[in-house]
Amino acid sequence: MLDCRSCVLLPDTVRLSGHDQRLFLCGKTTLLYNLITEEWGIPFHSLYIFSKSIEQDAYKEFKKAYYKLGDKDDEEIAHFYSNCEDLISVNECEPNSLVVLEDCVNERQQLIIKDYFSRGHHKNIYCV
């Protein structure tokens, strides 16, 4: 794994938004996949994905790519959740992580999500 402290490529928070891929070929999930998995991509130690649509092909590819990396280091570096209710706190999240919050806006999670955006950078946790 690369040392994330020496290569900050993006701000602490990134927002990917656009029209539905089928209509306008925006491909937000595909863009995110490439930013994370390509050789030139963003190096993070751990990946946390919270998405109600975790069954998307891109997320299946995330799993394959990160499980291979985890096997090399004999540690779990990728965490995938199909329920946004399972959102963990900033304190439980590993340092130097990328947290993907897709369609996780509801009243219960707002305080936890707010905490990621306000305190996550202290642990080098980046949110998309």
C-alpha positions as CSV (number, residue, x, y, z in Angstrom):
1,M,0.0,0.0,0.0
2,L,1.1,3.5,-0.6
3,D,1.5,6.0,2.2
4,C,-1.4,8.3,2.0
5,R,0.2,11.1,4.0
6,S,2.6,11.9,1.1
7,C,0.0,12.1,-1.7
8,V,-3.1,14.2,-1.0
9,L,-4.8,14.4,-4.4
10,L,-8.3,15.6,-3.4
11,P,-9.8,17.7,-0.6
12,D,-11.2,15.9,2.4
13,T,-14.7,15.8,0.8
14,V,-15.7,15.1,-2.7
15,R,-19.2,15.2,-4.2
16,L,-19.9,13.3,-7.4
17,S,-23.2,14.3,-8.8
18,G,-24.8,14.1,-12.2
19,H,-27.7,12.7,-14.2
20,D,-28.5,9.0,-14.5
21,Q,-25.8,7.2,-16.4
22,R,-28.3,5.6,-18.8
23,L,-29.5,9.0,-20.0
24,F,-26.3,11.1,-20.1
25,L,-23.4,8.7,-19.7
26,C,-22.2,10.4,-16.6
27,G,-21.0,7.2,-14.8
28,K,-20.4,8.5,-11.3
29,T,-19.8,5.0,-9.8
30,T,-17.5,4.1,-12.7
31,L,-15.5,7.4,-12.2
32,L,-15.3,6.6,-8.5
33,Y,-14.1,3.0,-9.3
34,N,-11.4,4.3,-11.6
35,L,-10.2,6.9,-9.0
36,I,-9.8,4.2,-6.5
37,T,-8.6,1.1,-8.3
38,E,-6.5,2.3,-11.2
39,E,-2.7,2.4,-10.7
40,W,-2.9,6.2,-11.0
41,G,-5.8,6.3,-8.6
42,I,-6.1,7.6,-5.0
43,P,-4.2,5.5,-2.5
44,F,-6.2,4.7,0.7
45,H,-5.5,2.1,3.3
46,S,-9.1,1.1,3.9
47,L,-12.3,1.5,1.9
48,Y,-15.8,1.7,3.4
49,I,-18.8,1.7,1.1
50,F,-22.3,2.3,2.4
51,S,-24.8,1.9,-0.4
52,K,-28.4,0.8,-0.9
53,S,-27.4,-0.4,-4.3
54,I,-24.3,-2.4,-3.4
55,E,-25.3,-5.0,-6.0
56,Q,-24.0,-2.8,-8.9
57,D,-21.3,-4.3,-11.1
58,A,-18.9,-1.6,-10.1
59,Y,-19.2,-2.4,-6.4
60,K,-18.7,-6.1,-7.2
61,E,-15.4,-5.1,-9.0
62,F,-14.4,-3.0,-5.9
63,K,-14.8,-6.1,-3.8
64,K,-12.7,-8.2,-6.1
65,A,-9.9,-5.6,-6.3
66,Y,-9.8,-4.8,-2.6
67,Y,-10.1,-8.5,-1.4
68,K,-7.0,-9.3,-3.6
69,L,-5.1,-6.4,-1.9
70,G,-6.3,-7.5,1.6
71,D,-5.2,-11.1,0.9
72,K,-1.7,-9.9,0.2
73,D,-1.4,-8.1,3.5
74,D,-3.5,-10.6,5.4
75,E,-5.9,-8.0,6.7
76,E,-9.4,-6.7,5.9
77,I,-9.1,-3.4,4.1
78,A,-12.5,-3.3,2.4
79,H,-15.9,-3.0,4.1
80,F,-19.1,-3.2,2.1
81,Y,-22.6,-2.4,3.6
82,S,-25.9,-2.7,1.8
83,N,-27.7,-0.9,4.6
84,C,-26.9,2.7,5.4
85,E,-28.3,2.0,8.9
86,D,-25.0,0.2,9.5
87,L,-23.0,3.4,9.1
88,I,-20.1,3.3,11.7
89,S,-18.9,6.3,13.6
90,V,-15.8,8.2,12.7
91,N,-14.1,6.7,15.8
92,E,-14.6,3.2,14.5
93,C,-13.3,4.0,11.1
94,E,-9.6,3.2,10.3
95,P,-7.3,6.2,9.7
96,N,-6.4,6.8,6.0
97,S,-9.7,5.6,4.7
98,L,-12.1,6.4,2.0
99,V,-15.8,6.4,3.0
100,V,-18.4,6.2,0.2
101,L,-21.9,7.3,1.2
102,E,-24.3,6.5,-1.6
103,D,-27.9,7.4,-1.1
104,C,-27.5,7.4,2.7
105,V,-29.4,10.5,3.5
106,N,-32.0,9.9,6.2
107,E,-32.7,11.5,9.6
108,R,-31.1,8.8,11.7
109,Q,-27.7,9.0,10.0
110,Q,-27.4,12.8,9.7
111,L,-25.4,13.2,12.9
112,I,-22.9,10.5,11.9
113,I,-22.6,11.8,8.4
114,K,-22.1,15.3,9.7
115,D,-19.4,14.0,12.0
116,Y,-17.5,12.4,9.0
117,F,-17.5,15.8,7.2
118,S,-16.5,17.8,10.3
119,R,-14.1,15.5,12.1
120,G,-13.0,12.8,9.6
121,H,-10.1,14.8,8.3
122,H,-8.4,14.6,11.7
123,K,-8.0,10.9,11.0
124,N,-7.3,11.3,7.2
125,I,-10.7,10.0,6.4
126,Y,-12.1,11.2,3.1
127,C,-15.7,11.1,2.2
128,V,-17.4,10.8,-1.2
